[in-house]
Amino acid sequence: MKDDARRFFALAMDAAKMDDVPEVISALQQGLALDPAQPFFWAWLGKQYNEREQYAAACDAFARAISLDPNQALAYTGCGEAMAAIGKVREAEAAYRTSVELGPAAYRFVLLGNVQESLGMRTEAEASFRQALRLDPRDEEAMFNLALLLKASKPQEAERLLRNAIEIDPDYSVALAELGFHLGRRGTDGEAEVLIRRSIELDPSLPWPRIYLANLLRAQGNYKAAASELEIASELAPDIGLTHRWLGDCYSDLDDLAQAEFHFRRAVAVDPDDPECAFSLGEFLLERGQKHEAMQWLDRAAKCGNSMAERVGELLLESGLDYLMSE
């Protein structure tokens, strides 16, 4: 390594200790201009670009690192992160897969599992999360992600994984919320509410724990408190259709029909492909006597699958309607 370049790389290391990302980038750029044949420092530069969300520059830096050293696992990992961030999920999966082949590590298998799940590769994602736990049995993120993957098919294992993750990190906010939601669905409301409220206390900025708490409160008949939590959740994340659909339900329970209609309509606006949102608005309008528009929304819901079509058919029978949905 050239002496002048070595000095800049040393400056980059000093800046990294101070979490001064711009200075790290500047020092690395100057060092690599003097001695570009340094794959590790190209990969490190790419990592800094990722932290600043400069993903095109990151990909270029990682490509330079890989061209110099095709066995640079760090570069493939960083490239996967950049690709995932810009929506190139298949390219990210390929990069992560190469990274775990070159340098098997728990965190890399977690990253691989995440993109595999987003691609619908559930079997592969489960295998990746389990491999992460074989490499590091105390990796709470692997436990959490595997639990989410298994919560429908293997609920007992999912609960065990969430409890293990919380045992390792008692302040793991999202794990507390998910365990609370899981227990609430099972009917263990007392423990569920404690866990979810603890999650909110740890991180009030997350919308889903409040949505989960609202679900419990509404089941208890506390519609006003449920609506309050959902209103906060909708401010934190305005584009979750479920939040507005449940707000519509709560305001219907409170006989505030204007607010109910507003939120049912907001639900289909932010999530037009969700048949539950379309069904809820159609049901609400049908109850208000607005049959023509109600049928349009119910028709949309019914076209999303057989189970939804059956629900729509049952609703129409209960309403005494003697005509069929449009084809």
N, C-alpha and C positions, 0 to 999 in steps of 0.2 A: 504494500500500500504506500502511495506517495505521502511524503511527510506533510506537505501543505494540506492535502485532503484529510489526513489523519487529524490535523488540528481542528478542522471544521466538524468532523464527525464527533470529536470530543466535545466541542461546543454544543452540538445537538444533544448529546447525552446529558450535559449539564442543564440545558434548557428543559429537557424532558423531566428532570427531577423537580423542576419548578412548575410543571404542567403548562409551559409556555409553548403552545402548539405553533403559533406563527414563527417563533424563533427557531423551533425545531426544524420546520419546513425550510426556512431560509438557510440554516446551516447545512442541512442535508443537500439542498440544491447546489450550494457553492462547493461542497465537498465532492459531489458527483460530477460537477462540471470539470473538476480537476482530475478525478479518477473515476470514470464511469463504469469500470469493470468490477463493481461491488454489488453482487445480487442482494445481500442482506440489507444493505442500506437503501437500495431501490424498493425493496419490500417494505421497509420501515417508512420510507417516504409515502408509499401508497397507503399505508395504514393511517398516517397523519392526514392525508387527503380525505380518507373515509370519514374521519372524525369531524372534518369541516364540511362534509357532504359535497365534496368536489369529486364526484364519482368518475367523470370522464378522465380527469387527471390521475385519479387512483388507478383506473384500469391501465392507463399507459405505463405508470410506474411498475405495476405488477407484471405487465408484459415484458418490460425490460429485465426485471428480476428473473423471470422464467426463461427468457432467451439466454441469459448468462448461466443459469443453473436450473435445468428442468426438474430437479428434485427438491425445489424450494417449496416445502409444504406451507410455510407462512404466506408466501405469495399467492398460492391457490386459495387459501382460506380468505385472505383479504379480497381477492378477485370475486369470490363467491358472495361476500358481503356487499360489494359494490353492485354486482349484477342483481342481487335480490332487491337492493334499494331502488334500482331504476326499473324494476318490474320484469327483468329478464330471468324468470325463475328457473326455467329449464337449463339455461347456461350456468346459473348459480348452483343448481344441483350437480351438474357435471364437474364444476370446479371444486365443490365440497367433497365429492366422491374421490377425486384425485388427491385432495389434501389428506383424507383419512387413510388412503392407501400409502401415501408417502410418510405420514407422521400420525399414526393412530393416537388420538387424544380424546378424552371425554367431551370437552367443549366442542370439538369439531364434529363429533357424531351428533351432538345436540343441534348444531346448526344444520347439518345434513338432514336430520329428521324433521326439522321445522319446514324446510322447503319441500321435502317429500310430502309432508302432510298437506301443504298448500296446493300441491299438484294432484291431490287425491290418491297418492301412493301410500295408503294407510298401512299396508303390510310391511312395506319397506321402512316407513317411518317408525313403526313399532320396533322393528329389528334394530334400527339405528339408536333409538332411545335405550333399548335394553343393552346394546353394546356399550353405550356411554356409562351405564350403571355397572357393567362388568369391569370397566376400566377404573371407575371411581364410584364405589357404592354409596358415597355421601354427596353425590351431585344432585342438589335439590331441584335444579332447573330440569334435569332429565326426569326426575320423579314427577314433577308437576306436569310437564308436557306429556309424559306417558299416561298419567292419570286422566288428563283431558281426552286423550285418544281412546281410553278404555272405559270412560264413565258410562257409556250406553251398553257396551257389550259385556264388560266385566266390572260391574259396580263395586263389588267387594274389594277387588284388587285396587281399583281406583281410590277408594276410601283409604286403604292401607298406605298407598303411596303418598297421598296428601297428608296423612297424619305423620308419616316419616319425614316428609319435607318440613313440616311445621316443627317437629321435634328438633331438627337440625337448626332451623332458623325460626324461632317463635314469632318474629316480626315479618314473616313472609306474607305480605298483605293479600296478594292475589290468591295464594293457596288457602288462606283463612276464609276468603270469600267463597271460593269454589267448594271447599269442604262444607261451609255453612249452607250453600245452595243444595248440595248433594244431600245433606242431612234433612233439610227442610222438605225436599221431595219425598224423603223416606218417612216423614212424619215426626222427626225429632226436633220439634220447633224450638224448644228451650235452648239447647246447645247451639242450634243453627243461628239463632238471633244473636247470641253472645259472640260467636265467631265473626259474623258479618259486621256487627257494630265495632268489633275490635279492628277489623280490616279498614273500615271507614275512618276510625280514629287514627290509624297509622298513615293512611294516604287518602285525605278527603277529595283529592282531585280525580279519583277513578270513578267512572259512571256505573260500572257493572255491580259493584257491591251495593250501591243504593238501589239499583233495579232489583237485585235479589232481596234486599230488605223490604222493599215495597211489596214484593210478591208475598212475603210472610205476613206483613201487616194487613194486606187486603184479605188474606185467608182468615185472619183473626177478626175481620169485620171493621178494622180501623182504617176506613177509606180515606179520611182526611189526612192522616199521617202518611199513608201510602202515596197519596197524590203529592204531598210535600216533597217526599224523597224523589219521586219521579220528575218533578219540576226541576229539582237541582240537577238530576242526571241529564235532563234534556238541555240544560244550560251548559253542562260540561261537554256533552257530545250531542249536538242538535240533530244529527243525521242517523240516529238509530230508530228504525221504524217501530220496534217492539216497545220502546219507551212511550211513544205517542199512542200506540194501540192500548197499552195498559192504562195510560192517562185517560183515554176515552172511556175505558171500563170504569175507572174510579169515579170520574165525574158523572157517568151514568148512574152509578150507585148513590151518588150524592144529589141526584136529580138536577145537576147543572148541565142541561142538555146542550146549551150553546157551546160551552167549553168542551163537552164530550164530542160534539160534531167537529169542532175545530181540530181536535187532536186525532180523531179517526181520519179526517181528510189529510192532516199533516203526515200521518203514518204512510198512506198510499203515495203521497208526494215524494217522501224521502226513500221509500222502499217499494217501488211499483211492482217488483217481481215477487213480492212475498204474498202468497195466497191467503195467509192468515190476516194480513192487513186488509186485503180486498174483502174477505169474508166478514170481518168485523164491521167495516163500513156498510156493506150491504145489509147485514143483519140490523144495524142501527137504523138505517133508512127505512127498512121494511117495517120495523116497529113504529116508525113515525108516519107510516102511510104513504111514503114516497116510493111506490112500487116500481115505477118505470126505471128510475136511476138505480134503485136497489138491485134490480135484476141484472143491470149491466155489470155491477161489481161482483155479484154472486156468480154470474156467468164466467167472469174472468177467473175467479177463484176455482170454480169447478173444472176449468180446463187445465189446471195444474196437476191433476192426478186423480186416480179413482177414489182414494180415501176422502179427498176434499169434495169430490162430486157427490159422494154418499152423504156427507154432512149437509151440503146444500140441498139435496133432495129431501132429507129429513126436516130441515128448516122450512122448506116450502110446504110439506105435508102438515107440519104443525101450524103453519099460518093459514091453512085452508085454501091454498092456491091450486088451481086446477089447470095451470098451463106449464109447459116445459121451457127450459132454458133454450136460448137460441143456439143453433148449431154453429 
